[in-house]
Amino acid sequence: MVETLLLVGLAVAVFVGFNIGGSSTGVAFGPAVGSGVVSKLTAAALMTVFALLGGWTVGREVIETMGGEIVPASLFSPTVSIAVLFFIGVSLLLSNVVGVPASTSMTAVGSIAGLGLATGRLNAEVMLEIVGWWVVSPVVAFWLSGVIGRYFYPYLVEWFAVTRSDGALLALDRSGTLPRPTLGPGTTRREFLGTALVVIIACYMAFSAGASNVANAVAPLVGNGSISASEGVLVGAAAIGVGAFTIARRTLDTMGNDLTEMPLLAALVVATVSASVVTFLSALGIPASFVVIATMSIVGLGWGRATRTSTITQTARGEGPRMSVGALAADAEDVPTVGDRDAGASPDEHNPRPRPAPIGDEEPEDIPRADDLFEPTATARVILLQNVVPVIATVASYLLFAYGGVV
């Protein structure tokens, strides 16, 4: 009987990891796939490798928190573990069906919190710490991105302007004894470095997703001693890989094409800030909401970019900037970036790009109001599901454990 329950528990854990892979792959590799830098197949392979790396290293701390600190590990009987994982998986499946990445960490913590509330054994101190970081981390992401947007973003735009050439990025030089990789026909060093940076940042995001989310799939099974932490990481990462190769195609389309008109450079800044915050929290053992953190990073970057029209002194006198998240999209109108084959040539000594104006000297018309950063319909769907999915998991978990006679 115990072995049967373990097999069922592992199957449900794989189901959860499968849905996490479908959700997280879109967040990590959506910009890279949408810009044509990598294919969906390559994105899935890279997601699998780096999610495993993140779970194997930093993710163990999160497993410990979710497997025995939010509620006592003794509560995670085989039956209870299966039920908790089931609620996580079904809730995430709901989001993947409609092609929108939900917060896996908030959903998982909600399911475990429902168990704790129903049994009266919720560790309030740990929950308050987790919720406190959930409040603080988006604020930190906002201000980090805001500083980048205000002081560095125009210079990054100037540096990162890259036009992709036709043909392969790399080729094999067979003129020597051994073939060696070289730049493809028409590929510049600037293009190669820019493209490599896109892929590196996407892999960094996959690492942070693994660090934070592998625990969501296996923490109850590790908590009750059914499997070790190492075995849990392998099971969770493998399941994430399966999801990345299959249902992630919908979220890759959503995050890469439908959700936003944000230029690739802005997406990379958001990715770097968000992944850094999530990795930091994972090292502390805090299950982090990448989706919420990334959203606030986008808002902060747009806010910082718009504030360049006035100095701090002018703002203190009430001469504030005209706010527009379109400030980011406006920069993209005449700045080719990696993935753009038709936007024109990169700046060079014969066709220099004007240097960014100092802060306070930029006029509002220098940051024209472009289309909204978000596509309204897709954004509304994302925001709705980000809030509804964790609530569904928490309420369903509480009702089952309070009145279902499972505990």
N, C-alpha and C positions, 0 to 999 in steps of 0.2 A: 504493500500500500504506500509506504514511504517513497519507494523508488518511483512509483507511478506519479505521485504528487510532484516529485522532483522533476521528472520528465515534462509534466504539464507546466511547472514553473519555468523551466528553461524555454519551453515553447512560447510562453507568454512573454518572457524577457526578450526573446528574439523578435517577437511581434512588435514590442515597444521599440527596440533598437532599429528595426526596419523602418518604422515611422519617423524616428528621430533622424535617420539618414535621409529620408525623403524631405524632411523639413530643413535640416541644417545645411545640406548641400546647396540648396538654392540661395541661402543667406551668404555662404562662403564664396561660391563660385558664380553666382548670378552675374555680377559685373563682367567677369572674365569671359564667360560664355556669351553674354549679350554683345560684347564688343568684338567677338570673333577671335579672341586670342587663343582659347582652347575649345575643344569640342566637348560635348556632354559626356562622351565616353572617357575622355582624359580627365575631366573634372571628377567623375565618379571614382576613378582609380586613385587620384591624388587625395580625394576626400577620405578614402578608406585607409590609406597609409598614414596620413597625418592625424586622423582621429584616433587611430591606435596609438600613435606616439604620444599624443596629448593625454589619453586615458592612462597609459602605462606610467607616465611620469607624474604630472601634476594632479591628474584625476583621482588618484588614490585618496587624497584628502577629502574630496567631495563624497566619495563612497563611504568613508568613515562617518561623516556628518549625517548623511541620509540613511545609513544602515544601522545607526544605533544612538544618535544624539537627539534627533527631533522627537522620537519616541523610543522607549527602551527596545533593544534588540530582541528581547524575549517575546515581544508582541508579534514578531514576524514568524508566526508558525507557517508551515507550507501552504495551508489554505489561505491565510491572511495575505501572505506574499503574492500568491496568485491573484487574489482579488485586487490588491493595490496596483499591481502591474497591469491588470486588465483595464482598470479605469484610466491609467495613463495612456495605454495603447489606443483604446477606443477614442479618447478625447483627441489625441494627436492624429488619428486616422481621419477624424472629422475635418481637421484643418487641411490635411493633405489632399483629401478628396476634392476640395474646392481650390487647391493650388496655392494656399497661403500658409507661410511658416508661422506656427504659434510658439509661445514661450514654453519649451519643454521643461525647463527647470521649475517655473511657476506651477505648471501642471502637475509635475511629480511631487513637489513639496505640498501642493494642495491636497493631493490624494493621501499622502502620509499624515498631513495635519487633520484631515477628516477622520482618520483612524484614531489619532490622539484625542480629538475632541469627543468622539463617541465613547472612548474607554476612560476618559478623564486622566490620561497619562501623557498629555502633550507637555513637552519641555518648553515652558513659556519663555525662559531665558534665551534658549537657542533660537526659538522662533522670532523673538524680538530682535535678536542680532541679525538674523537673515533678512527680516522685513526692513530693518534699519538700513542695511546695505542696499536693499532694493530701492530705497528712497534716495540714498546718498549717491549711488553709482551713476544714475542718469544725470544728476546735477554735475558730477565731476566730468562726465563725458561732454556735457553741454559746454562747460567752461574751457576744457582743453581744446575742443573744436572751435570754440569762439575765439580763443587766442590765436589759433592757427589761421582762421578766416580773416581776422583783423590785421595781423602783422606779417603773415607769411604766404597766404594763399595766392596773391597776384604774382609773387616771385616764383612760386611753384608752377603756376600756369605758364610763365615764360620759360622755365627750365624744362618742363615736361612736354612741351609742344612737339609731337612726333607724328609724322605721317607714315602709315604702313605701306610698304612696297608690295607689288604683286609678286607672286611666287613664294617659294619656301623661305622661311626665316634662316635656316641653316642648310648647308650642303656638305658633301664629303669631297675633300681634296685628295685625289688618288695619284697625284704627281710624285709622291715620295714612296718610300718602301712600304709604309703602313698608311692606310687612309686616315685622314684626320678631319675633324669638323671645322668648317669655316663659314663665314657669313654667306648667305645666299645671294644670288644675282640681284643687285639693286638694294640690298639690305645695308643700312648704315649702322655704325656702332651705337649711335643714339637710339635707333629703332630697336636694336637687340636689347639694350639695357632697359629701355622703357617696357618692352614686352616681358622681359624677365622679371621686372619689378612687379608687374600685374600678377604674374603667377606666384611669385614668392609671397606676396601679401595674401592672396587667396589661400595658399597653403598654411600660412600663419593663422588665418581665421579657422581653417579646418582643425588645426592643432588646439586652438582655444575651445572650439566646439566639442572636441573629444575630451578635453580636460574637464569641461563642465557637464557634458551630457551623457557620457558613458555610465556614470553613476545612476542616472535616471532609469536605466534599463535593468540594472543588476543589483542595486543597493539592498533591496529586501532579501534577496537570496544570499548575498554576502553577509548581511546582518544576522541571519538565522543559522549561519554556518553550513549551509548546503553546498556552497562552493567557496573557494578562496578568492581573495581580491584579484590575484593575477588571472585566475580562470575567469572571473567576472569581466575583467577588462577585455580578454580575448573574445569572449562570447558577445559582449556589447559592441566591440569594434567590428567584428565580423557581420553582425546584424546591421549595423549602420552602413557597412559597405554594400550589403544586399539592397538596402533602401536607396542608396546613392545610385546604383546601377539601374534601378527600376522606376519607382514612383517619383524620384527626384526630378524627373524631366518636366513635370508640371510646375514645380516651384522654381526651377531654373528659368522657365519661360516667364513666370510672374516677376521674379526679382531681376531678371536680365533685360526684359523688354517692356512689360506692362505697367509696372508700379510707378516708375519715375523717369523723368527726362534728365536726371542729374548727370552731368558730365562724368566721364570715367575718373578723372583726377579727383573730383569730390568724393566719388564712391571709394576710392583708395584711401583717402584721408579718413573717412568715416570707418572703413574697415580696420585700419591700423589702430585708431583710437579705441574702437569698441573691443577689438581682440585683446588689446593690452589691458583694458579694464577687466574684462572677463577672466583672463589668465591670472591676473593679480588676485581677484576674488577666489578663484578656484584654488590657488595656492594657500589661501586662508581657510579653505574648506567650505566656502559659501557657494551654494548653487545660484548661479547668476543668470539673469534674463538678457540674453544677447539682443533679442529683438527690441526690447524697450530701450536698452542702452544705445543701440544703433540709431533708433528714431530720434532720441535727444541729441545725439552727435550731429545728425543731419541739420536739425533746427539750429544748434549752436554754430555750426559752420556757416550757414546762411546769415545768421544774425551778425557774426563777426565780420563777414564780408561786407554787409550793408553799412556797418558802423565806420568804415574807412572814410566816409564823407565828412566826418567831423572829428575834431580832437577831443580829448577828455575835458579840456577847459570849455570848449564850445558846448559839449553835452551838459556840463554842470550849469551853464547859463541857460539851459532849456533849448538850445539849438540842436536838437537831436536829429539823427539821420532818418530818412524815409525807409521804413522797414519793408523788405521784400525778400522772400525766399527765392525769388527769381534772380537774385543777384548771382547765384552760382550758375544757373543755366545761361545767363547773359554772357558770362565769360566764355562759354563753350561755343558761341555762335561763330567766332572767327578764329578759334584756337584748335587746330587739329590735335587729337590725342591718339594714343595707341588704339587701333581698331578702326580708325577713320581713314579710308583710302582716297577719299574724294575732297577733302577739305583744303587741299593746297599744300604747299611746301613748308617744311620746317624753317624757322628763322635762321639766317646765316649772315655772313658779313655783307653780302650783296642785297639782302632783303631783311634788314634788322627789324625786330619788333620793338615798338616804343617801350621804354622802361616804365614800370608802374609809378603813378604819381604818389608823392608822400601822403601820409594820413592827414586829412584836413584839406588837402588841395584837390582831392577828387570831388567832382561835382555829382549831384544825384543823377544827372543825365549820362554820366560816364558809366553808371550801373543801370542800364535800361531795364524796365520791367518786362521780363520775358514771360513765357508761359509759366504757370505755377510749377514748382518743383515736383509736385505729386500729381499723378493722374487721379482725379477725385474719386471715381468709382472704385478703382482698385484699392486706394488708400482707405476708404471707408470700410471695405471688406476686411482689410488687414486689421484695422483698429478694433472692429467689432469682435473678430475672432480672437485677438490677443487677450481680450477681457473675458469673453464668454467661455472659452475652452478651459482655463484653470478653474473657473467657477463651477462648471459642469463636473469636473473631476472631484472637486472638494465636496460638493453637495451630495453627489452620488456615493462617494466613499463614506461620508458621515451617515447617510441613511442606511446603507447596507450594514455597517458595523454597529449602529445604534439599535436597529430594529430587525436586522436579518438573521440574528443568531449565529453569525459566522465566528465571532470572537468567543 
